[in-house]
Structure formats: structure tokens, C-alpha cells
Amino acid sequence: MGHDQLFKALLQGHFREFLQLFFREVADRLDFRTLRFLDKELFVDVPDGGTRVADIVTEIKNLDGEPEVVLVHIEVQARPEREFARRMFEYYTLLRLRRRRPVFPIVLYLRGGKGLREEEYVESLFERELSRFRYASVGLAQLKPQEYLEVNPLGAALAALMNRSGVGDPLGLRVAMLREITEGVVEDAKKFLLVNVVESYFRLADDDAERYGHLLMLEGHEEIREMEMTWADEMMEKGRIAEKRSTLLRLMEAKFGHVSEAIKLRIEALEVPEELDAYVERILTASSIDAMGLG
């Protein structure tokens, strides 16, 4: 699972926890019973003529004064980019005009960034400032994991991307992160996403991995050990399914030529290994893509 896909799924599953973790004063003013994710806010009217899709856009009621519906927009960035502030300003403007709602914009940097701060985009003409746009910024790499580890399970997972330079025992920190996730999350799907962040971004060198394995064998770590084994099994299964999808698509392209985007999306949606195997076998006798039954 790539950066974008993983963190979009993570934020959708832990949206409230994300705001409580970094923007408590904002979270306290929102009615999360009214939360609604707006599916694929696609912009074709951007100034450079391209097409963009906002990462996360939600609609939610604001509890301040007379309740009103507001938008929360979150962009996930691998690291800061030179033109990103202008892009955030364009997103804000397009969202504000299209939805006619106040917007609270946030960028989440997985690498780089400067901790919790505001960033801004300033537009000027003839030495005159025309507009100044500010948005919230979360740069995980500058934050201290000890300060977020026990706030909620999402904080424990995101600690994997935070600054561990002042941590005395990194292996103990990793165990503590997984313990918070294990004890704080009931739903398997949400737990899997959080563990996936830890496993993907808190990598261990060979020597540390060996010591970590011995550490998990100590009494009291049984649940963490079981959870990591379950994660590893699931990732192996997902890898097998991804390989089967790739094989199916390659065989279809070899036999039938061009495969439409709609069919590719249908193949990407297949999750059952036996079903994928059946489609692979069907290629032997199918005379056309339509005969495959994937339409």
C-alpha cells in the first residue's frame, strides 16, 4: 500500500482522533455525529489546466454559536514542495466557491516540515499585498513521539514517523507504540491500518530486529507478538492477491490487447484468491474481454 492510499485510509478511519491529536481546540468545536466524507473532490478548473483530486474533504457541523456546516480539508504530502502553498490556496479557493462553506485546511507532512505551525501563501502585485492565505501544517519529523504516544492509538502509530533522536530505547518505544494500539483499538480493520504504519515506517536493522524478537518473547508481550504475526500473515496474503491481479491483467492484455480502465478497476477490486484463479482459467476459453464477465 503506497503513502497516499495508506494515509487516506488511515485519516478516514481515524479522522476524529487526528484532530484531537493535533488540533484539540478545533475538535472540541465540531459535532462528529454529523461527519460526512465528500467522495473524490475532483478539480478540472485549476489554473494550470490540469486535474487534481483533494486527498480528504469532510463536511461537519460546527458547534460554535449558531451551528453551521464547515469543511475540513487535509492534504498528505511526502515532504514539503516549492509550489505547495500556492496549490493549497487553489484548493481552498475552489472548495470555498464550489461548496460555499468555511474551510479549515491542513497539510500533513510525512517527512520534513517544521512541527506544528502555520504556513502561508501571499499574493502581491505592484509591491502591494493582495491576499494572505494561512493553513495548518503538521510536520511529523519534528515532533517528539513521547508527547503523542499515549494521547490515542493514532498518536502511537504516527510516532513511527516522529523524531526518535532523544529516545533512549527505540525498541522499547516500538513495543509501547504497539501496546497502545493493541489495547486501544477493537476493530480489526482500524488496528491493521495502525500496525501497518508502524511496520512500514519504524524499520529495524538486522541486529535490532534480533533483539526486538527476543524482547517480544518476554512475558506480557503475547498480544503484541500475536498482532505482529497476524499483520505479517495478512501482508503476505495481500501480496499474493496483488500478484494474481497482475498476472490476470498481463494475460488479458497479451490475448485481447487493450484493457479499459473500467476493467482494470474491476480487477483491482477483486479480493478473493479463488475468484482471481477462476478468471485466469477463463482466459483459456474466452474469445473476447466481454466473455470474461468482468464488465
Backbone as a ProteinNet text record, in pm:
[ID]
protein_1_A
[PRIMARY]
MGHDQLFKALLQGHFREFLQLFFREVADRLDFRTLRFLDKELFVDVPDGGTRVADIVTEIKNLDGEPEVVLVHIEVQARPEREFARRMFEYYTLLRLRRRRPVFPIVLYLRGGKGLREEEYVESLFERELSRFRYASVGLAQLKPQEYLEVNPLGAALAALMNRSGVGDPLGLRVAMLREITEGVVEDAKKFLLVNVVESYFRLADDDAERYGHLLMLEGHEEIREMEMTWADEMMEKGRIAEKRSTLLRLMEAKFGHVSEAIKLRIEALEVPEELDAYVERILTASSIDAMGLG
[TERTIARY]
85.1	0	89.7	67.7	150.6	117.6	204.5	185.1	43.7	3	-126.4	-240.7	-242.2	-351.3	-358.2	-242.7	-239.5	-289.8	-240.9	-276.4	-416.3	-465.9	-605	-697.5	-667.9	-747.9	-733.9	-612.7	-587.7	-666.7	-665.4	-734.4	-885.6	-933.5	-1077.3	-1123.1	-1039.9	-1076.8	-1053.2	-964.6	-928.5	-932.5	-1033.2	-1040.7	-1055	-1145	-1165.1	-1038.3	-973.9	-851.6	-740.1	-734.9	-633.2	-650.8	-774.3	-798.4	-775.5	-814.5	-792.3	-643.3	-565.6	-422.4	-348	-382.2	-305.8	-383.1	-515	-596.4	-713.2	-680.3	-780.8	-886.3	-842.5	-937.4	-1036.7	-995.4	-1086.3	-1178.7	-1123.9	-1204	-1315.9	-1288	-1388.2	-1505.9	-1489.1	-1594.7	-1674.5	-1648.4	-1715.3	-1806.6	-1916.3	-2011.4	-1982.8	-1906.4	-1862.2	-1974.9	-2090.8	-2207	-2254.1	-2216.7	-2261	-2154	-2042.8	-1930.3	-1969.9	-1931.6	-1956.7	-1836.4	-1780.8	-1670.1	-1724.7	-1667.7	-1707.8	-1619.5	-1679.1	-1605.8	-1538	-1406.8	-1327.2	-1363	-1320.5	-1337.6	-1240.4	-1293	-1212.7	-1220.7	-1103.5	-1099.5	-1039.4	-1116.2	-1065.5	-1042	-1087.3	-1079.1	-963	-850.7	-733.8	-663.1	-592.6	-533.5	-438.8	-364.4	-267.7	-329	-461.9	-530	-524.1	-464.9	-455.9	-579.1	-567.9	-675.9	-618.8	-689.8	-642.5	-756.5	-718.3	-815.1	-767.8	-851.2	-816.3	-809.1	-715.7	-696.9	-816.2	-843.8	-953.3	-1033	-1163.1	-1251.4	-1373.2	-1400.9	-1516.2	-1610.8	-1735.1	-1838.1	-1885.6	-1890.1	-1923.2	-1980.5	-2068.9	-2129.3	-2038.4	-2034	-1958.3	-2051.3	-2007.9	-2092.4	-2085.1	-1994.6	-1980.3	-2101.3	-2159.3	-2268.9	-2382.6	-2427.1	-2529.4	-2463.9	-2503	-2436.3	-2441.6	-2328.3	-2322.6	-2233.5	-2249.7	-2168.6	-2037.3	-1925.4	-1794	-1724.3	-1617.3	-1536.8	-1400.9	-1347.5	-1209.5	-1137.7	-1032.1	-957.2	-816.1	-775.9	-642.9	-569.5	-448.5	-361.6	-245.1	-212.6	-99	17.4	130.2	249.2	366.4	437.8	557	657.5	671.1	763	725.3	775.1	743.4	790.6	713	747.9	738.8	814.3	825.9	690.8	608.5	483.4	361.8	386.5	272.8	180.1	234.2	149.4	49.2	97.3	5.2	-102.9	-64.8	-162.8	-268.2	-225.1	-322.2	-418.9	-367	-450.9	-554.1	-511.5	-604.5	-711.8	-670.4	-768.2	-871.4	-820.4	-909.6	-1009.1	-959.7	-1046.1	-1152.8	-1111.5	-1206.7	-1311	-1265.3	-1359.4	-1457.2	-1405.2	-1489.2	-1595.5	-1557.4	-1652.1	-1753	-1702.9	-1791.2	-1890.8	-1843.2	-1928.7	-1993	-1938.7	-1991.2	-1996.8	-1886.9	-1873.9	-1737.7	-1725.3	-1591.7	-1507	-1376.9	-1287.1	-1172.6	-1142.8	-1025.7	-923.1	-817	-720.8	-599.8	-553.9	-440.7	-352.2	-220.7	-129.3	-58.2	-47.3	25	149.5	267.9	395.7	446.9	471.6	526.1	676.4	743.9	886.4	904	1005.5	1030.3	923.2	902.4	809.7	875.7	803.6	861.2	772.6	720.6	637.1	497.6	436.9	303.1	316	269.5	282.2	180.5	182.9	104.2	195.8	149	218.6	128.3	184.8	103.2	143.5	48.5	71	29.9	121.4	95.5	97.1	-4.1	-12	0.3	93.4	119.3	120.7	99.7	105.4	144.5	244.3	290.8	331.8	405.4	452.9	338.5	220.1	105.7	58.7	38.1	-13	-162.9	-200.6	-341	-415.2	-349.3	-415.1	-310.2	-348.2	-261.2	-345.7	-306.4	-380.3	-297.4	-356.7	-286.8	-353.7	-272.1	-325.2	-239.3	-299.9	-230.7	-136.7	-23.9	78.3	122.7	127.4	176.4	297.1	417.3	539.9	581.8	549.7	570.9	717.1	808.5	950.9	1010	944.9	998.1	929.5	831.4	757.2	821.6	801.6	858.8	756.1	790.5	693.7	641.8	725.5	682.9	560.8	543.9	434.2	301.4	305.4	183.4	150.4	245.2	232.8	107	75.3	-35	-161.4	-164.8	-285.2	-398.2	-371.6	-468.2	-391.1	-452.9	-381.2	-324	-389.8	-335.1	-201.7	-192.8	-67.5	42.2	6.6	105	157.1	68.8	112	196.5	151.4	224	358.8	378.5	509	619	581.7	679.9	747.4	681.8	737.7	795.5	792.3	838.9	987.8	1041.6	1185.4	1225	1297.3	1334	1475.3	1534.4	1673.2	1692	1588.7	1603.1	1548.7	1513.4	1455.9	1567.8	1569.9	1676.4	1673.4	1554.6	1540.4	1440.1	1485.4	1394.5	1310.2	1369.2	1294.2	1181.4	1212	1107.1	996.9	1033.7	934.3	843.9	902.7	822.9	722.3	767.4	677.4	565	599.5	499.7	397.3	441.7	351.1	250.5	303	214.2	121.6	169	82.1	-36.1	-9.1	-116.6	-219.6	-171.7	-263.2	-342.1	-273.9	-338.9	-447.6	-417.6	-511.9	-618.3	-591.6	-682.8	-776.3	-757.5	-839.9	-905.4	-1034.8	-1110.5	-1125.9	-1163.4	-1191.9	-1065	-1070	-952.3	-904	-998.1	-958.7	-880.1	-927.5	-857	-722.5	-720.4	-595.3	-492.4	-537.2	-446.2	-380.2	-457.5	-402.2	-296.1	-324.3	-229.5	-100.9	-115.2	2.5	82.1	11.4	76.9	168.5	126.1	209.8	337.6	322.7	440.4	535.9	481.6	566.1	632.9	564.8	617.7	721.5	709.3	793.5	886.3	873	964.9	1041.1	1129.5	1206.1	1320.2	1356.5	1463.3	1581.1	1701.9	1822	1829.4	1914	1919.5	1946.6	2046.5	2079.9	1964.2	1901.5	1787.6	1669	1651	1539	1553.5	1676.2	1701.3	1673.9	1722.8	1698.6	1549.7	1484.3	1341	1262.2	1304	1238.8	1251.3	1370.5	1390.3	1304.2	1293.8	1214.4	1067.3	1015.7	875.1	846.8	949.8	930.4	914.3	939.6	925.3	778.8	754.2	617.2	549.3	425.6	349.9	339.2	413.8	412.4	340.5	263	199.7	104.7	25.7	-73.2	-5.9	102.4	176.8	237.1	295.5	357.7	253.3	136.5	30.2	-17.7	-27.5	-74.6	25.2	153.8	254	254.8	233.9	228.7	106.1	-5.7	-127.8	-107.3	-42	-14.3	72.1	176.5	266.8	192.6	105.2	26.6	-65	-130.4	-221.2	-146.4	-26.6	50.9	97.4	132.5	169.8	51.7	-67	-187	-218.3	-205.7	-229.8	-129.3	-6.1	95.5	61	10.5	-29.9	-146.5	-242.6	-358	-314.1	-223.4	-173.3	-102.9	-26.3	42.9	-57	-163.4	-266.2	-337.2	-364.1	-426.2	-335.1	-204.9	-108.6	-101	-101.3	-96.7	-220.5	-337.1	-462.7	-459.6	-416.5	-414	-313.9	-195.3	-95	-146.2	-211.8	-263.8	-375.4	-460.7	-568.8	-513	-412.4	-351.8	-280.7	-217.5	-147.6	-245.2	-363.7	-459.7	-553.4	-600.4	-704.3	-654.4	-530.5	-480.9	-521.7	-570.7	-603.4	-710.3	-686.3	-783.8	-827	-955.9	-1006.3	-980.5	-984	-965	-1073.5	-1195.6	-1306.5	-1279.8	-1225.8	-1193.8	-1077.5	-978	-865.2	-912.1	-1004.9	-1059.1	-1135.8	-1206	-1280.4	-1183.4	-1070.4	-969.7	-909.3	-881.6	-825.2	-918.7	-1048	-1146.3	-1159.4	-1101.9	-1111.9	-1023.7	-1080.3	-1007.1	-994.5	-1073.8	-1076.1	-982	-879.4	-782.4	-847.3	-946.6	-1011.7	-1084.4	-1142.4	-1211.4	-1111.2	-996.2	-892.1	-840.6	-823.1	-778.2	-879.5	-1008.3	-1113.1	-1108.1	-1082.5	-1072.6	-950.2	-838.4	-718.4	-746.7	-816.6	-851.6	-947.3	-1034.8	-1134.6	-1069.5	-950.6	-881	-856.4	-835.8	-804.8	-916.8	-1040.8	-1154.2	-1229	-1206.2	-1279.4	-1233.8	-1330.2	-1299.8	-1287.8	-1326.9	-1320.4	-1317.9	-1288.4	-1290.8	-1431.9	-1532.3	-1671.3	-1703	-1645.5	-1671.3	-1607.7	-1516.2	-1454.4	-1553.3	-1657.1	-1755.8	-1709.7	-1619.3	-1568.2	-1632.1	-1725.6	-1788.3	-1885.4
-118.4	0	124.9	216.5	335.2	438.3	543	650.3	705	750.2	817.6	727.3	606.5	514.2	481.5	452.9	417.1	531	652.9	762.9	818	805.8	843	748.2	618.9	521.5	544.1	575.9	599.3	719.3	829.4	950.5	934.7	858.3	834.2	749.5	653.4	567.7	631.1	732.7	794.7	946.1	998.6	1142	1220.2	1177.6	1247	1243	1125.3	1111.1	1200.9	1219.9	1306.6	1450.4	1499.9	1637.3	1649.9	1549	1554.1	1550.3	1485	1470.3	1601.3	1671.6	1790.2	1922	1916.4	2038	2020.2	1998.4	1971.1	2081.1	2207.7	2318.8	2319.2	2269.7	2258.1	2138.9	2025.8	1904.5	1928.3	2006.2	2031.7	2115.2	2178.8	2265	2199	2070.2	2001.3	1890.3	1870	1763.8	1644.7	1547.3	1436.3	1340.3	1355	1275.1	1313.5	1433.4	1482.2	1466.8	1402.4	1391.1	1317.2	1375.3	1311.6	1336.8	1228.5	1241.8	1270.2	1370.7	1404.9	1325.5	1241.8	1146.5	1213.6	1202.3	1245.7	1385.6	1484.3	1622.3	1646.3	1632.1	1641.2	1782.5	1840.5	1975.6	1971.2	2011.7	2020.8	2166.7	2258.7	2400.5	2468.5	2395.4	2456.1	2546.9	2649.7	2749.2	2692.4	2584.4	2534.2	2438.4	2420.5	2337.1	2188.9	2150.2	2008.8	1961	1842.5	1783.3	1742.6	1772.6	1736.9	1677.9	1592.4	1533.9	1562.9	1627.7	1655.2	1524.3	1514.4	1388.8	1357	1443.2	1422.7	1551.7	1545.6	1659.6	1609.2	1670.3	1630.3	1747.8	1712.4	1810.5	1777.8	1877.5	1851.3	1977.2	1960.4	2076.1	2136	2267.7	2343.7	2377.8	2353.7	2375.3	2517.4	2598.5	2735.1	2820.5	2889.2	2982.8	2914.6	2975.8	2915.7	2804.9	2678	2568	2586.1	2563.6	2570.1	2458.3	2423.1	2318.5	2379.5	2315.1	2360	2243.9	2274.9	2173.3	2163.2	2041.3	2020.1	1951.7	2014.7	1964	1926.3	1800.6	1753.2	1702.1	1752.8	1702.3	1628.1	1510.6	1431.3	1450.6	1498.3	1523.8	1440.2	1376.5	1302.3	1397	1517.4	1619	1755	1864.6	1997.6	2013.8	2089.4	2118.9	2269.3	2317.2	2461.4	2526.5	2465.7	2525.9	2479.9	2411.1	2351.9	2456.7	2565.7	2667.5	2725.1	2750.1	2800.4	2698.3	2569.4	2464.3	2455.8	2470.5	2470.4	2588	2704.1	2821.4	2796.2	2730	2699.3	2600.3	2497.7	2403.5	2477.1	2562.3	2636.4	2720.2	2793.4	2881.1	2801.4	2691.1	2609.9	2545.9	2494.2	2436	2539.9	2657.6	2764.3	2807.8	2819.9	2862.9	2753.3	2628	2518.2	2484.2	2473.5	2427.3	2541.8	2662	2779.4	2755	2697.3	2669.9	2718.4	2758	2785.2	2658.6	2675.2	2560.1	2571.3	2460.1	2452.8	2363.8	2422.7	2344.1	2300.7	2176.7	2118.8	2044.2	2051	1963.4	1875.1	1747.6	1651.2	1607.8	1645.9	1607.6	1479.7	1377.6	1253.5	1266.1	1342.8	1371.9	1523.8	1574.8	1718.5	1794.5	1919.7	2002.8	2055.3	2140.8	2206.4	2191.2	2073.3	2050.2	2105.8	2151.8	2210.8	2361.2	2410.8	2552	2591.5	2718.3	2767	2796.8	2765.4	2806.2	2905	2977.7	3078.6	3096.9	3147.9	3184.6	3329.9	3412	3555.1	3590.2	3662	3707.2	3859.2	3907.7	4052.5	4099.4	4228.2	4290.8	4437.3	4482	4620.5	4657.4	4565.9	4585.6	4601.7	4557.8	4564.9	4423.3	4394.3	4262.8	4256	4159.9	4145.4	4047.7	3939.3	3840.8	3759.6	3710.5	3626.3	3508.4	3388.3	3267.2	3181.7	3140.7	3059.4	2922.9	2822.3	2687.6	2616.7	2521.5	2448.1	2344.9	2324	2231.1	2138.5	2009.3	1909.2	1841	1873.3	1808.8	1703.5	1578.1	1471	1455.1	1479.2	1452.7	1539.3	1651.5	1740.6	1721.2	1634	1613.7	1503.5	1510.9	1411.2	1301.5	1177.4	1068.4	1055.4	1089.1	1074.9	1161.2	1271.3	1364.2	1318.9	1222.7	1182.4	1035.3	960.3	815.4	771.6	839.4	792.8	877.1	968.2	1050.2	966	892.1	797.4	701.1	590	491.6	549	649.1	710.3	777.2	845.1	907.4	803.9	686.5	579.1	532.8	524.8	481.4	588.3	713.4	821.6	850.2	803.4	818.1	750.4	656.3	588.4	685.3	798.1	896.7	1017.9	1016.5	1132.1	1121.3	1225.7	1236.9	1150.8	1042.9	949.9	975.8	1089.5	1116.1	1123.2	1166.8	1177.4	1057.7	954.5	834.9	743	710.7	627.8	484.9	426.3	286.5	275.5	281.9	275.7	148.1	36.2	-89.6	-87.3	-30.9	-16.7	75.7	179.7	271	197.4	113.8	39.4	-52.6	-118.7	-204.8	-122.1	-6	80.5	128.1	160.3	203.3	92.6	-28.2	-139.1	-177.3	-159.3	-187.8	-90.5	38.3	137.5	102	57	19	-105.5	-203.8	-329.8	-308.6	-227.5	-207.6	-102.3	-15.3	95.8	80.5	-22.7	-40.1	-176.9	-178.3	-303.7	-356.5	-267.7	-309.8	-356.9	-475.8	-533	-447.1	-390.6	-311.5	-187.4	-118.3	0.6	-37.4	-147	-191.4	-225.2	-289.7	-327.9	-205	-99	22.9	85.6	90.4	149.4	67.4	-63.6	-150.3	-137.7	-122.6	-107.4	15.4	124	244.6	214.9	148.6	115.9	25.1	-80	-174.8	-111.2	-16.5	45	152.6	224.3	341.3	330.3	224.1	201.8	73.3	83.1	-33.5	-61.3	-188.3	-229.2	-285.3	-246.6	-308.1	-453.1	-533.1	-676.7	-703.8	-634	-656.4	-617.1	-502.7	-457.9	-552.6	-605.1	-696.6	-822.9	-868.8	-988.6	-959.1	-844.9	-806.9	-782.2	-724.8	-698	-829.3	-928.7	-1059.6	-1121.1	-1108.2	-1160.2	-1081.5	-951.1	-866.8	-908.5	-940.9	-979.6	-1115.4	-1195	-1326.2	-1316.6	-1199.2	-1182.7	-1187.7	-1226.5	-1236.2	-1097.8	-1094.9	-970.9	-913.2	-969.8	-918.9	-1012.9	-1106.5	-1208.1	-1146.9	-1048.6	-990.3	-912.3	-843.2	-769.5	-867.5	-975.3	-1076.1	-1136.5	-1167.1	-1225	-1125.6	-998.7	-897.7	-880.9	-879.3	-863.9	-985.2	-1104.4	-1223.9	-1219.5	-1172.8	-1160.2	-1059.9	-948.3	-846	-905.2	-978.5	-1037	-1134.8	-1216.5	-1312.1	-1238.7	-1131.8	-1056.4	-988.7	-936.3	-870.7	-971.8	-1091.4	-1195.8	-1231.6	-1239	-1271	-1159.7	-1034.6	-922	-922.3	-960.5	-969	-1075	-1190.4	-1297.1	-1252.2	-1182.1	-1133.9	-1031.3	-940.3	-839.8	-906.4	-1012	-1084	-1153.6	-1209.7	-1273.5	-1170.6	-1051.1	-945	-907.3	-891.7	-854	-960.1	-1086.9	-1196.7	-1196.5	-1178.6	-1174.4	-1062.3	-943.5	-829.3	-852.4	-905.1	-930.2	-1030.2	-1136.4	-1238.2	-1181.7	-1098.3	-1038.2	-944	-865.1	-774	-851.7	-965.2	-1046	-1108.6	-1148.4	-1217	-1121	-1017.4	-931.2	-791.3	-758.8	-624.8	-525.9	-409.3	-302.2	-345.6	-315	-339.8	-204.6	-178.3	-47	-19.8	109.4	147.9	89.3	79.7	24.5	-121.2	-198.9	-339.5	-349.4	-259.8	-260.3	-232.5	-138.3	-108.3	-227.1	-297.7	-417.4	-524.2	-539.6	-637.5	-595.6	-465.1	-414.8	-439	-447.8	-466.3	-612.5	-704	-846.3	-878.3	-941	-967.8	-1116.9	-1201.3	-1344.4	-1420.1	-1487.2	-1557.3	-1657.5	-1732.2	-1833	-1769.3	-1651.4	-1581.2	-1535.6	-1486	-1445	-1564.8	-1679.3	-1800.8	-1842.9	-1829.4	-1867.7	-1780.2	-1650.5	-1560.4	-1593.1	-1629.6	-1668.4	-1791.3	-1888.8	-2009.7	-1977.4	-1879.5	-1844.3	-1785.8	-1728.1	-1669.9	-1776.2	-1901.5	-2008.3	-2029.5	-2009	-2038.2	-1913.2	-1799.2	-1677.7	-1625.5	-1584.4	-1532.6	-1381.4	-1314.6	-1167.8	-1123.2	-995.9	-941.6	-951.1	-925.3	-935.5	-1073.8	-1176.1	-1314	-1346.6	-1259.5	-1281.3	-1254	-1174.1	-1146.5	-1046.2	-957.5	-856.5	-720.3	-709.5	-581.1	-536.6
0	0	0	-96.8	-107.9	-1.8	5.7	104.4	99.5	-19.6	-32.8	8.5	-45.1	-16.6	132.3	192.7	334.2	421.8	397.2	486.3	459.7	338.8	314.8	391.6	384.1	459.1	608.9	652.9	795.3	846.1	772.1	815.2	808.3	713.1	707.8	826.4	865.3	977.6	1113.4	1119.5	1247.5	1237.5	1169.7	1145.3	1276	1360.1	1487.8	1571.7	1577.4	1656	1603.2	1470.4	1411.9	1459.8	1455.4	1500.9	1651.6	1727.8	1872.2	1905	1821.1	1844.2	1821.3	1714	1676.3	1685.4	1685.8	1686.9	1784.5	1909.8	2011.8	2018.8	2007.5	2019.2	1903.1	1788.1	1673.3	1693.1	1733.7	1753.7	1854.3	1959.4	2062.9	2011.5	1896.7	1842.6	1731	1705.8	1595.8	1646.9	1578.1	1610.7	1519.6	1569.1	1486.3	1449.8	1511.1	1470.8	1331.3	1287.1	1156.5	1048.4	1082	989.1	861.5	748	618.4	527.8	472.9	380.1	240.7	175.9	40.2	-55.3	-134.5	-217.1	-335.7	-343.5	-458	-507.1	-430.2	-475.2	-590.9	-713.3	-834.7	-891.6	-920.4	-976.5	-1116.9	-1214.2	-1350.9	-1389.2	-1302.3	-1333.3	-1261.7	-1244.6	-1180.8	-1281.9	-1235	-1325.3	-1430	-1397.9	-1495.6	-1596.8	-1588.3	-1685.9	-1655.8	-1543.2	-1508	-1433.8	-1377.2	-1298	-1163.4	-1056	-922.8	-841.1	-748.2	-655.8	-514.2	-434.3	-295.2	-217.5	-123.6	-50.1	40.1	135.8	230.4	242.3	215.4	238.3	313.9	428.9	508.3	527.3	550.9	583.9	724.8	812.1	952	1015.1	1112.5	1177	1282.9	1282.2	1380	1496.1	1619.1	1736.8	1791.1	1737.7	1786.9	1750.1	1850.4	1823.5	1750.4	1642.8	1558.7	1476.6	1499	1428.2	1276.8	1211.3	1066.2	1016.4	890.3	830.5	781.5	816.7	771.2	700.6	629.2	562.5	630.6	638.4	681.7	566.4	517.8	402.6	448.6	423.3	461.9	338.2	316.2	211.2	276.2	223	271.7	175	227.5	145.9	196.4	105.5	146.1	210.4	153.9	206.9	148.6	205.8	152.6	7.5	-69.6	-208.5	-231.5	-327.7	-350.6	-381.6	-465.4	-509.9	-429.5	-318.9	-248.6	-187.4	-132.7	-69.6	-169.5	-291.2	-394.4	-425.8	-428.1	-456.6	-346.4	-221.6	-111.6	-123.2	-164.1	-183.5	-293.8	-400.9	-509.7	-464	-390.2	-335.4	-249.2	-160.5	-70.5	-150.5	-248.2	-327.1	-401.2	-462.7	-538.2	-446.1	-331.5	-235.8	-182.5	-150.4	-94.5	-194.3	-320	-422.6	-455.9	-461.8	-500.9	-390.8	-268.4	-158	-79.6	-93.6	-22.6	129.3	180.1	323.3	371.1	498.7	554.1	549.7	527.5	513	612.7	683.2	770.3	700.3	640.3	561	643.9	617.8	690.5	591.4	610.6	538.5	640.5	608.3	691.5	615	667.2	605.3	670.6	589.8	642.4	666.9	584.3	600.9	596.4	662.4	658.7	735.5	699.2	774.5	901	972	1090.1	1212.6	1233.9	1350.5	1330.7	1441.1	1435.9	1416.4	1304.7	1276	1169.2	1132.9	1020.9	903.8	784.5	663.2	589.8	495.8	428.8	283.1	208.7	69.7	54.8	4.2	-11	-158.8	-200.8	-339.6	-342.8	-424.1	-430.8	-575	-591.7	-723.4	-706	-784	-775.6	-632.1	-569	-432	-331.4	-367.7	-275.6	-245.2	-118.1	-80.1	-109.9	-192.7	-230.9	-140.4	-103.6	-16.9	57.1	176	257.8	306.6	265.7	298.3	394.1	504.7	604.1	616.2	641.4	663.1	767.2	836.2	942	882.2	947.9	898.5	1011.8	982	1076.7	1013.4	1062	1014.1	1115.1	1088.7	1186.6	1225.8	1131.7	1157.2	1267.1	1300.9	1404.2	1539.9	1545.9	1670.9	1754.3	1886.7	1977.9	2005.9	1978.6	1996.1	2138.9	2237.4	2377	2408.4	2335.8	2363.8	2302.7	2210.1	2139	2157.6	2209	2220	2293.3	2403.8	2488.8	2474.1	2376.6	2357.2	2302	2196.8	2140.1	2049.8	2005.8	1924.1	1794.8	1736	1615.4	1646.3	1760	1800.7	1816.4	1869.2	1885.4	1750.2	1650.1	1517	1448.7	1454.1	1387.5	1453.3	1575.8	1641.4	1560.2	1474.5	1389.1	1293.6	1263.4	1170.5	1243	1375.3	1451.9	1484.2	1544.7	1571.7	1692.1	1666.6	1773.8	1826.7	1791.5	1830.5	1981.5	2056.1	2200.6	2276.1	2204.5	2267.6	2313.4	2440.5	2494.4	2444.7	2435	2396.2	2281.3	2156.4	2041.4	2038.2	2078.9	2075.8	2179	2295.7	2397	2349.4	2274.6	2218.3	2121.1	2037.5	1939.2	2008.6	2113.8	2191	2252.7	2308	2370.1	2267.8	2146.7	2039.7	2007.3	1989.2	1953.6	2068.7	2192.3	2306.2	2309.3	2283.9	2280.9	2174.2	2059	1950.8	1989.6	2042.7	2079.7	2183.8	2285.1	2395.3	2364.5	2266.1	2242.1	2125.3	2041.7	1922.3	1924.1	1899.1	1897.4	1755.7	1661.6	1524.9	1454	1394.9	1329.3	1212.6	1133.4	1016.5	1057.9	1160.6	1208.8	1268.9	1342.4	1404.5	1297.2	1189.4	1081.9	1020.1	997	938	1028.9	1159	1253.2	1261.5	1269.7	1273.9	1143.9	1032.6	903	901.8	965.7	973.5	1051.9	1166.2	1248.9	1171.7	1110.2	1039	916.3	853.7	731.2	758.8	871.7	893.7	1014.4	1092.3	1204.1	1173.5	1073.5	1030.5	1127.4	1137.6	1228.1	1149.5	1188.9	1131.5	1178.4	1113	1143.4	1291.1	1349	1489.9	1580.1	1550.2	1630.3	1615.4	1495.6	1472	1556.8	1568.4	1650.4	1797.7	1846.2	1985.8	2010.7	1911.1	1922.7	1932.4	1854.8	1861.5	1999.8	2059.6	2195.7	2295.9	2274.9	2364.7	2363.4	2244.9	2234.1	2298.6	2319.3	2380.3	2531.4	2588.4	2732.7	2772.8	2894.7	2945.6	2943.1	2901.2	2894.9	2755.5	2660.5	2523.4	2427.3	2481.8	2397.5	2294.3	2337.5	2247.3	2134	2166.2	2062.5	1963.4	2015.3	1928.7	1833.4	1887.3	1806.1	1699.7	1738	1644.4	1529.5	1558.8	1453.3	1360.4	1415.1	1331.6	1241	1296	1216	1103.6	1135.1	1032.8	922	959.7	860.7	769.9	829.6	750.6	652.6	699.6	613.7	500	528.8	424.7	319.7	363.3	268.3	179.5	239.9	162.8	63.7	107.8	16.5	-98	-67.8	-172.3	-275.1	-228.7	-320.7	-408.1	-347.3	-423.3	-526.9	-489.4	-583.1	-701.5	-675.2	-781.8	-874.8	-818.6	-900.5	-989.2	-934	-1014.9	-1131.4	-1099.7	-1202.5	-1312.1	-1273.8	-1370.4	-1459.5	-1399.2	-1475	-1578.1	-1537.2	-1628.4	-1742.2	-1710.1	-1814.6	-1917.8	-1871.6	-1962.7	-2050.8	-1993	-2070.9	-2177.2	-2141.6	-2239.1	-2349.8	-2313.2	-2412.6	-2512	-2463.7	-2551.4	-2622.9	-2551.3	-2608.2	-2646.6	-2612.2	-2641.3	-2533.8	-2575	-2479.9	-2380.3	-2251.8	-2144.1	-2089.5	-2088.7	-2047.3	-1899.8	-1863.5	-1723.7	-1635.8	-1688.2	-1610.4	-1572.9	-1667.8	-1640.6	-1542.6	-1558.2	-1464	-1321.9	-1307.8	-1174.7	-1119.4	-1207.9	-1164.6	-1114.9	-1182.4	-1139.8	-1006	-989.8	-863.9	-746.7	-774.1	-667.4	-624.1	-701	-668	-548.3	-445.9	-322	-290.8	-355	-322.3	-416.1	-364.1	-449.6	-544.7	-495.7	-579.5	-698	-674.3	-782	-888.4	-845.3	-939.3	-1019.4	-952.3	-1021.3	-1127.7	-1096.2	-1190.9	-1316.5	-1299.1	-1414.8	-1499.6	-1434.3	-1507.3	-1593.5	-1537.8	-1612.9	-1727.8	-1708.1	-1809.6	-1933.8	-1918.5	-2033.8	-2141.5	-2100.1	-2194.8	-2295.9	-2254.2	-2342.3	-2387.4	-2323.3	-2359.2	-2495.4	-2576.7	-2710.3	-2713.6	-2606.1	-2600.2	-2454.4	-2434.6	-2299.9	-2241.3	-2322.8	-2274.5	-2222.5	-2285.5	-2244.6	-2108.8	-2062.2	-1932.4	-1818.2	-1845	-1741.6	-1638.3	-1676.7	-1583.3	-1603.1	-1694.8	-1725.9	-1617.7
[MASK]
+++++++++++++++++++++++++++++++++++++++++++++++++++++++++++++++++++++++++++++++++++++++++++++++++++++++++++++++++++++++++++++++++++++++++++++++++++++++++++++++++++++++++++++++++++++++++++++++++++++++++++++++++++++++++++++++++++++++++++++++++++++++++++++++++++++++++++++++++++++++++++++++++++++++

